Amino acid sequence: MKESSISLIVSSVSEAELMNAEDLNNSLKHYGIKTKLEPDIRNAIRMLNNQVSASTPGIIFGSHYVGETIFNEYDFSFDNGII
């Protein structure tokens, strides 16, 4: 990723005991990973949506703590039954 033109949009959710977005962003930059900091996860999802196209896919990854926000933005659930 260091040599790539790809950059990560870094965000977090305040409701969970996760690393905050700024600390995560700084940690990734320390390793030479290109990032864009967006502390509000809803804005981060909108930023990603604006960059996605048929030739430029987008990936959202993280903890289950972001699941509700993803569900609300895309209107689908990751819960497919008994976990």
Backbone bond lengths (Angstrom), bond angles and torsions (degrees), N, CA, C in turn:
res aa  C-N    CA-C-N  psi(-1)  N-CA   C-N-CA  omega(-1)  CA-C   N-CA-C  phi
1 M - - - 1.446 - - 1.513 111.70 -
2 K 1.311 117.53 -25.36 1.460 119.44 -177.43 1.520 111.93 -60.14
3 E 1.324 117.50 -40.62 1.453 121.42 -177.42 1.529 112.14 -88.84
4 S 1.280 118.53 -2.68 1.454 123.91 -175.94 1.528 111.19 -83.79
5 S 1.323 115.43 159.20 1.464 119.83 173.45 1.530 110.73 -85.67
6 I 1.313 116.55 -1.10 1.461 122.27 179.74 1.523 109.59 -72.15
7 S 1.321 116.07 139.40 1.461 119.64 171.98 1.521 108.36 -128.41
8 L 1.306 114.66 149.60 1.462 120.97 178.91 1.522 109.35 -93.78
9 I 1.314 115.71 137.68 1.457 120.72 170.54 1.518 105.34 -91.05
10 V 1.307 116.57 117.24 1.463 121.93 -174.21 1.519 109.87 -101.51
11 S 1.333 115.03 128.42 1.451 121.13 179.76 1.519 109.03 -148.03
12 S 1.310 116.56 179.29 1.454 121.28 178.04 1.523 108.18 -159.50
13 V 1.306 115.78 173.55 1.462 121.16 174.55 1.519 108.10 -118.33
14 S 1.311 115.26 131.69 1.463 119.55 -175.48 1.522 112.71 -74.48
15 E 1.339 116.90 -19.89 1.462 120.46 -176.55 1.525 112.52 -71.76
16 A 1.301 117.36 -16.84 1.464 121.28 -175.98 1.526 109.99 -107.81
17 E 1.295 115.35 160.61 1.459 120.31 178.11 1.529 109.20 -88.79
18 L 1.339 114.68 60.59 1.452 121.86 179.55 1.521 109.24 -104.72
19 M 1.324 115.93 165.34 1.451 119.82 173.04 1.528 107.78 -60.61
20 N 1.332 117.06 135.24 1.457 117.38 179.78 1.522 110.07 -70.37
21 A 1.320 115.49 160.04 1.462 121.84 -172.54 1.524 112.19 -59.59
22 E 1.308 117.77 -40.54 1.467 120.58 -178.05 1.525 111.38 -65.43
23 D 1.331 117.71 -44.00 1.466 120.62 178.61 1.529 111.24 -65.04
24 L 1.338 117.03 -41.57 1.456 121.01 177.59 1.531 110.26 -62.71
25 N 1.317 116.31 -44.64 1.455 121.54 178.59 1.535 110.76 -58.42
26 N 1.321 116.78 -46.89 1.468 120.85 179.80 1.526 111.63 -63.57
27 S 1.329 117.28 -38.56 1.465 120.83 178.69 1.527 111.09 -64.29
28 L 1.310 117.15 -42.59 1.467 121.01 179.64 1.522 110.92 -66.87
29 K 1.328 116.91 -42.62 1.467 120.84 178.45 1.524 110.77 -62.30
30 H 1.318 117.52 -34.89 1.467 121.89 177.91 1.526 111.01 -56.46
31 Y 1.330 116.48 -32.58 1.460 121.53 179.79 1.532 112.40 -94.83
32 G 1.317 116.59 11.80 1.461 120.52 175.59 1.510 115.40 80.19
33 I 1.309 117.73 16.56 1.466 121.49 -179.91 1.522 108.58 -88.60
34 K 1.324 115.87 130.23 1.461 121.73 -179.66 1.521 109.21 -73.00
35 T 1.327 115.30 130.37 1.465 119.99 -176.99 1.516 111.20 -136.94
36 K 1.318 114.14 159.62 1.459 123.50 169.00 1.520 105.77 -127.43
37 L 1.296 117.54 119.92 1.464 121.67 -178.38 1.519 110.41 -85.20
38 E 1.324 115.89 126.54 1.466 122.52 171.91 1.525 107.15 -140.14
39 P 1.328 117.11 97.55 1.464 120.48 -175.40 1.533 114.56 -59.39
40 D 1.326 118.55 -32.10 1.459 121.07 -179.55 1.525 109.50 -86.30
41 I 1.314 117.43 116.88 1.464 121.23 -174.44 1.525 112.35 -63.50
42 R 1.317 117.93 -32.26 1.464 119.23 178.16 1.526 110.74 -65.85
43 N 1.319 116.81 -41.62 1.466 120.08 175.82 1.526 110.95 -66.10
44 A 1.324 117.20 -35.96 1.469 120.95 178.17 1.526 110.53 -62.77
45 I 1.320 117.30 -40.86 1.462 121.26 178.14 1.525 109.78 -64.69
46 R 1.320 117.44 -41.22 1.469 120.31 178.16 1.531 110.64 -64.58
47 M 1.338 117.06 -40.44 1.466 120.02 176.38 1.524 110.32 -59.17
48 L 1.325 116.12 -45.13 1.461 120.60 179.28 1.527 110.47 -61.61
49 N 1.319 117.70 -45.97 1.462 121.57 -179.56 1.530 111.90 -58.88
50 N 1.323 116.53 -34.85 1.467 120.52 179.17 1.524 112.33 -71.75
51 Q 1.325 118.00 -18.60 1.459 121.92 -178.15 1.527 112.86 -99.31
52 V 1.313 117.24 -15.97 1.463 121.57 -175.79 1.523 110.40 -78.17
53 S 1.325 115.41 138.59 1.463 121.98 174.51 1.526 107.89 -150.33
54 A 1.319 116.51 -177.62 1.468 120.29 179.00 1.528 111.03 -62.10
55 S 1.329 117.22 -31.25 1.467 120.09 -179.02 1.525 112.94 -99.98
56 T 1.331 117.84 -6.64 1.460 121.89 180.00 1.523 109.42 -130.48
57 P 1.328 117.04 90.40 1.469 119.01 -179.22 1.524 111.67 -73.48
58 G 1.306 115.35 160.88 1.460 121.89 175.46 1.514 110.07 -121.62
59 I 1.293 115.63 146.10 1.467 121.15 179.58 1.521 108.67 -129.29
60 I 1.313 115.35 132.85 1.469 121.11 173.78 1.516 106.81 -109.37
61 F 1.319 116.61 124.99 1.456 118.46 176.02 1.510 109.27 -136.38
62 G 1.308 114.68 153.36 1.446 120.14 -178.93 1.508 111.06 162.19
63 S 1.273 114.89 -162.44 1.452 123.79 -177.44 1.528 110.86 -82.42
64 H 1.315 115.03 165.45 1.464 119.87 174.32 1.522 111.77 -61.66
65 Y 1.315 117.48 -15.96 1.461 120.86 179.39 1.532 112.41 -64.08
66 V 1.317 118.32 -22.46 1.467 120.71 178.79 1.526 112.02 -89.71
67 G 1.316 117.74 -5.00 1.456 122.35 -175.59 1.520 113.97 -56.43
68 E 1.304 118.03 -45.63 1.468 120.56 -178.37 1.528 111.49 -62.71
69 T 1.322 116.10 -41.98 1.462 120.20 178.86 1.524 110.71 -63.81
70 I 1.337 116.90 -42.13 1.460 121.24 178.93 1.538 109.23 -63.24
71 F 1.324 116.18 -44.63 1.467 120.74 178.46 1.528 110.54 -57.46
72 N 1.319 116.30 -45.47 1.463 120.25 -178.25 1.530 112.12 -65.96
73 E 1.316 117.77 -35.85 1.467 120.87 -179.45 1.522 112.32 -75.08
74 Y 1.327 117.72 -38.35 1.462 121.60 -173.96 1.523 113.61 -108.89
75 D 1.317 117.12 -5.76 1.456 122.58 177.71 1.531 112.83 59.90
76 F 1.330 116.68 42.47 1.464 121.68 170.09 1.515 108.56 -145.62
77 S 1.305 115.07 157.24 1.455 120.99 -175.74 1.518 110.73 -112.71
78 F 1.319 115.61 147.73 1.452 121.58 174.19 1.517 111.06 -87.56
79 D 1.307 117.01 -10.17 1.455 122.18 -178.02 1.525 109.37 -80.51
80 N 1.324 116.09 110.00 1.456 119.26 -178.64 1.519 111.95 -111.58
81 G 1.289 116.65 25.60 1.462 118.95 177.46 1.520 111.84 134.71
82 I 1.314 115.32 -150.89 1.450 121.63 -177.47 1.525 109.62 -69.76
83 I 1.309 114.30 132.32 1.465 120.02 179.44 1.511 108.88 -107.38
